[in-house]
Each structure stands twice: as structure tokens, then as C-alpha cells.
Amino acid sequence: MYKKIDVIIPSYKPDKKYLKLIQMLQKQTYPVNRIIVLNTEEKFYERLLFGTGFGEQNKNVEVYHHSKKEFDHGMTRNKGVKRSDAELFLFMTQDAVPADEFLVEELVNAVSKEGVSVAYARQLADQDCHPIEQFTRSFNYPEESRIKSSKDLQELGIKTFFCSNVCAIYRRDIFDSLGGFINRTIFNEDMIYAAKAIQAGYSVAYAADARVIHSHNYTANEQFHRNFDIGVSQADYPEVFLAYPSESEGIKMVKQTAAYLKQTGKQNLIPTLVIRSGCKYLGYKLGVNYKRLPKKMVISLSMNKDYWRLHSLKKEVSGIDATKGYGKTEAETKK
């Protein structure tokens, strides 16, 4: 049975990958109803699209602008859901490009299975991807699909809750019943939701046949800051992460990456792997213990510095009902 689908995309300084993403969404075998873009800072968006005729060519794209200080991984996405009336909604990031025209169809097939609350896609490395990151993609996104539930916690541990809003489709009825995303989180809003769904008796589907091209070439310094924020999110929600620590999974990935580099004749990259892994671990451990650090130090170590400015004067909230309205703020405009 056909179900209406909206795509929701947070964006900030979008580039040509964003244009390719929209182009590929318009070619999907399973039609997309609306594409709702939650853009941070209007000037960067207008600069990309100036003179392209984008609006005329993509009339189902709705763009809502807000300031950088208003962005939050959970709250902003909740606002996007509030703007949609679709039965299913697909979250994507601006730099994730569908590998083919079957992405939405495959995700719908996965999320339509009984008890599945959310289904996320396989992420493939881009052509310019560093060999270490290439293996990381294959480690986190294998070739085999899988449906994960509470029965898998003993085997998979924290990976039972693994889910990525780089490309993930949600059922509205379950999403609303569970209260949506946490409104305040610096990272991992997708995993926190997945954990809540699994604890409520639902399951999470990994759809390997739904494929997007998405990868990053982070420097060791960028990995440090990114993993600091990951550690912060885990410290803020110990009910999700404390019982299933992620360190063992990280060690496993490092060992397998080193073996891969040896097997492929790229052992000269092992020192790079050691340095990057050390930065990631140090950042993560500092993030987990961020409440013991001075506030200025926390902001300097974080990748998402505006998060701390956004929430510094706000009471911590959670769940979709904790913020009233979800309509446009005074700073938002629709183009």
C-alpha cells in the first residue's frame, strides 16, 4: 500500500553534493512528496543557488531558514517532523547522495516489516575517501541487512542501538508515540531514539540494499573534536550508553582496520591509524568526563561550539512535547 513520504534535510553551507542529492531524490522509483530543508544561515544557501533556477525545477522543496545559534541535532529535526504530515519521513544529511533510484523504495520495504520503527541505509565511501575511512564505512555498514531488537543486546551490545540519520526512514505513528527525538543533544539523537524504540519492544532495521554515498576525510584534530561531542552525548544519556560501553567496539575496529591495511599492502598507513585512533579515544574520554571540566575548556574541545551557547540558558528538556509549538521562530523565514 502506498504511503506518503517526506524527506527532511538539515543543511549548513550546502555545496554541489546537496544539488546532486535533490536531483537523485526526484528520480526515485518510490515518489517523494515533499523535501523539507532546515537550513542554517540563509546567506550560504542563497549563494549556492543564485542563478540556478533551482526553485522552479524543484517545486516540492520547502526551505526554512534559521540562525546557527538555534540549531540542535534533536530539536531541529523535531521541528522538521512537525512540518510534515506524511506517514513516513526520511531524514538525510546534505552530503549523502543516493547511489541509485531505488533508495527510498528499499527503505520503505525495510521499515514496512512488522515491528520496525526505523530503517537506516548503507553508507558507501566516496571516490576521494581515505583508505582508513573506506574500511570504517565497510565495518559500520556491512553488505548484509539485519533487523535488531532487544534479543540482540547480548550479542551486539551498543551496536544494537546503532542507527544513522545520514539516511534513515521513520514511521510517524511509532515516532509520535515514543515522543520523537530528544530535544537537547549534541550528537547521537538517532541512537538515543533507536534505544528508546528497542526498549519499547520495537526493532531497528539496517537496509543494506538502500545505499547512499557518504564519507568524510576528517583530520586527526577534527576526529578529536567530533569524538569529544560523541562522549558528551553518551555522558548526558547514561541510561542508553552506560550499560553498553563503546570502547570494546572501537578497539575491534582499530584491530580490523590494521589487518586490512596489512592485507592490502598499505601498512605505511598504520602510524596514521594509530594517531587518529588515539585522538578519537582521547576526545571521547574527555567528552565522557566533560562535567568535570571548566566550561571554557568544554567549548574549546567541542566541534559544535554553538550547542553550548544555545543551551547555556535553557533548562534541559527531552521528548517531542517538551518544546511548545514547533512553528517558525521569529528568526525563521520560508523561501
C-alpha positions in Angstrom: 0.0 0.0 0.0 1.4 3.4 -1.0 2.4 5.7 1.9 3.2 9.4 1.6 6.9 10.2 2.3 8.5 13.5 3.1 12.3 13.9 3.2 13.7 16.2 5.9 17.3 17.6 5.4 19.1 19.8 7.9 21.7 21.9 6.0 24.5 24.3 6.6 26.7 25.7 3.9 25.4 23.3 1.3 27.5 22.6 -1.8 27.2 20.7 -5.1 26.5 17.4 -3.3 23.3 18.9 -2.0 22.2 19.7 -5.5 23.1 16.1 -6.6 21.1 14.8 -3.6 18.0 16.7 -4.6 18.4 15.6 -8.2 18.6 12.0 -7.2 15.6 12.3 -4.8 13.5 13.5 -7.7 14.4 10.3 -9.7 13.4 7.8 -7.1 11.1 4.8 -8.1 9.1 5.4 -4.9 8.0 9.1 -5.2 8.9 11.7 -2.7 6.1 14.0 -1.6 7.9 17.0 -0.1 11.5 17.8 0.6 11.7 19.9 3.8 15.1 21.6 4.2 16.0 23.1 7.6 18.8 25.4 6.6 21.2 27.1 9.0 22.1 30.7 7.9 20.3 31.8 4.8 23.2 33.6 3.1 25.1 30.4 2.4 22.1 28.7 0.9 21.2 31.6 -1.4 24.8 31.9 -2.5 24.8 28.3 -3.7 21.5 28.6 -5.6 21.9 32.0 -7.1 21.1 31.9 -10.8 20.5 28.2 -11.0 16.7 28.2 -11.4 16.6 25.6 -8.5 13.2 26.7 -7.2 11.4 26.4 -10.5 12.9 23.0 -11.1 12.1 21.6 -7.7 8.7 22.9 -6.6 8.3 20.3 -3.9 11.3 21.6 -2.0 10.5 23.8 1.0 13.3 25.7 2.7 13.1 27.1 6.3 16.0 29.3 7.5 17.2 29.7 11.0 20.3 31.1 12.7 23.2 28.9 13.7 22.6 29.5 17.4 19.1 27.9 17.0 20.4 24.5 15.7 20.3 21.3 17.8 20.5 17.8 16.4 17.3 16.7 18.1 15.2 19.8 18.4 15.8 21.0 14.8 14.8 17.6 13.4 11.7 17.5 15.6 10.7 20.8 14.0 11.1 19.3 10.6 8.8 16.4 11.6 6.2 18.9 12.8 6.1 20.5 9.4 5.4 17.1 7.8 2.0 15.3 7.6 3.4 12.2 5.9 3.1 8.7 7.3 6.8 8.1 6.7 9.6 10.6 6.8 13.2 10.2 5.7 16.0 12.0 7.3 19.1 12.7 5.2 22.1 15.0 5.5 23.1 17.4 2.8 26.2 15.4 1.8 24.5 12.0 1.5 23.7 11.2 -2.2 21.5 8.2 -3.2 23.6 5.6 -5.0 20.7 4.8 -7.3 17.0 5.4 -7.8 15.9 2.6 -5.5 17.0 4.1 -2.2 13.6 5.2 -1.0 11.9 2.0 -2.3 14.3 -0.2 -0.4 13.9 1.8 2.8 10.1 1.7 2.6 10.4 -2.1 2.2 12.6 -2.3 5.3 10.5 -0.1 7.6 7.2 -1.8 6.5 8.2 -5.0 8.2 6.2 -5.8 11.4 7.6 -4.1 14.5 10.2 -2.0 12.7 10.3 1.6 13.9 13.2 3.0 11.8 15.3 1.7 9.0 18.7 3.1 8.0 20.7 2.9 4.8 24.1 1.5 4.0 26.8 4.2 3.6 29.3 3.8 0.8 32.7 5.6 0.7 33.0 8.4 -1.9 35.7 8.2 -4.6 38.1 10.6 -2.7 37.8 8.7 0.5 40.9 7.9 2.6 41.7 4.1 2.8 41.2 4.1 6.6 37.8 5.8 6.3 36.9 3.3 3.5 37.3 0.4 5.8 35.4 2.3 8.6 32.4 2.5 6.2 32.5 -1.2 5.5 32.9 -2.0 9.2 29.9 0.0 10.3 27.8 -0.7 7.2 28.3 -4.3 6.0 26.8 -6.0 3.0 24.2 -7.9 4.9 20.9 -6.4 6.1 19.7 -7.1 9.6 16.8 -6.3 11.9 17.9 -5.6 15.5 15.8 -5.9 18.7 16.3 -6.4 22.4 17.1 -10.0 21.7 20.4 -8.9 20.1 21.8 -6.9 23.0 23.9 -9.7 24.4 25.5 -10.4 21.0 25.7 -6.8 19.6 25.9 -4.6 22.7 25.9 -0.9 21.8 25.6 -1.7 18.1 22.1 -2.9 18.7 21.2 0.8 19.0 23.3 1.9 16.1 21.3 4.0 13.6 22.3 7.0 11.4 20.2 10.0 10.4 22.6 10.4 7.5 19.9 8.4 5.8 17.1 6.8 8.0 13.3 6.4 7.5 10.9 6.6 10.4 7.3 5.5 11.0 5.3 8.5 12.2 2.9 6.5 14.4 5.7 5.0 16.4 7.8 8.2 16.4 4.9 10.2 17.8 4.1 7.5 20.4 7.7 7.5 21.6 7.9 11.3 21.9 10.3 11.8 18.9 13.9 12.8 19.3 15.5 14.2 22.4 15.3 17.9 22.1 18.6 18.6 23.6 21.6 16.5 22.4 24.9 17.5 20.9 25.1 14.2 19.0 23.5 10.7 18.7 19.9 11.7 18.5 19.4 8.8 16.2 20.9 6.2 18.5 19.1 7.6 21.5 15.8 7.2 19.6 16.7 3.7 18.5 17.4 2.7 22.0 14.1 4.1 23.2 12.3 2.2 20.4 14.1 -1.1 21.2 13.4 -0.7 24.9 9.7 -0.2 24.0 9.6 -3.5 22.1 10.2 -2.3 18.6 13.1 -3.1 16.3 15.6 -1.2 14.1 16.3 -2.3 10.5 19.6 -2.0 8.7 18.8 -2.0 5.0 22.0 -2.8 3.1 20.3 -2.6 -0.3 19.4 1.0 0.4 22.6 2.8 -0.4 23.9 6.3 -0.1 27.4 7.7 -0.9 28.6 9.4 2.2 32.1 9.7 3.8 34.4 12.2 5.4 38.1 12.8 5.3 38.5 14.1 8.8 41.9 15.1 10.1 43.1 13.7 13.4 42.3 17.1 15.1 38.7 17.0 13.6 38.3 13.4 14.8 39.3 14.5 18.3 36.6 17.3 18.5 34.0 15.1 16.9 34.6 12.3 19.4 34.5 14.7 22.2 30.9 15.5 21.3 30.1 11.8 21.0 31.4 11.4 24.5 29.3 14.3 25.7 26.2 12.8 24.3 26.9 9.5 26.0 27.6 11.2 29.3 24.3 13.0 29.1 22.3 9.8 28.4 23.9 7.1 30.5 20.6 5.1 30.5 21.4 4.4 26.9 25.1 4.1 26.8 26.4 3.2 30.3 25.3 -0.4 30.2 26.8 -1.0 26.8 30.1 0.9 26.6 31.5 1.5 23.1 35.2 1.2 23.8 35.4 -2.5 23.0 33.7 -1.9 19.6 36.3 0.8 18.9 39.2 -1.5 19.7 37.7 -4.1 17.5 37.5 -1.7 14.6 41.1 -0.5 15.0 42.4 -4.1 15.0 40.4 -5.0 11.9 41.5 -1.8 10.2 45.2 -2.5 10.9 44.7 -6.1 9.5 43.0 -4.6 6.4 45.9 -2.2 5.8 48.4 -5.0 6.0 46.4 -7.3 3.7 46.1 -4.5 1.1 49.8 -3.5 1.2 49.1 -0.2 2.9 50.9 -0.9 6.2 52.5 2.5 5.8 49.2 4.0 6.9 49.2 2.1 10.2 51.0 5.0 12.1 48.3 7.3 10.7 45.7 4.9 12.1 47.3 4.9 15.5 47.5 8.7 15.7 43.9 9.1 14.5 42.6 6.4 16.9 44.5 7.9 19.8 42.9 11.3 19.0 39.5 9.8 18.8 39.9 7.9 22.1 41.3 10.9 23.9 38.5 13.1 22.6 35.9 10.6 23.6 37.2 10.1 27.1 37.3 13.9 27.7 33.8 14.1 26.4 32.5 11.4 28.7 34.0 13.4 31.6 33.1 16.9 30.4 31.1 17.8 33.5 34.4 17.8 35.4 36.0 20.3 33.0 35.8 24.1 33.0 33.1 25.5 30.7 35.5 27.4 28.6 37.6 24.3 28.1 34.5 22.3 27.1 33.6 24.8 24.4 37.1 24.8 23.1 37.2 21.0 22.8 33.8 20.7 21.2 33.2 20.5 17.5 29.7 22.0 17.9 30.5 25.1 19.9 27.1 26.8 19.2 25.4 23.9 21.1 26.8 25.2 24.4 25.6 28.8 23.6 22.1 27.5 22.6 21.6 25.6 25.8 23.5 27.6 28.3 20.4 29.5 29.4 17.9 26.7 28.8 16.6 24.1 31.1 17.3 20.6 29.9 14.3 19.0 28.2 13.6 15.8 26.4 10.8 14.4 24.2 8.8 15.9 21.4 6.3 17.6 23.8 8.9 19.5 25.8 9.1 22.3 23.3 5.8 24.0 22.5 4.6 24.7 19.0 7.4 23.8 16.7 6.2 26.6 14.4 8.6 29.2 13.0 10.6 31.1 15.5 10.9 34.9 15.0 14.2 34.4 13.2 12.9 31.8 10.7 11.7 32.6 7.2 10.4 30.4 4.5 11.7 30.8 0.9 
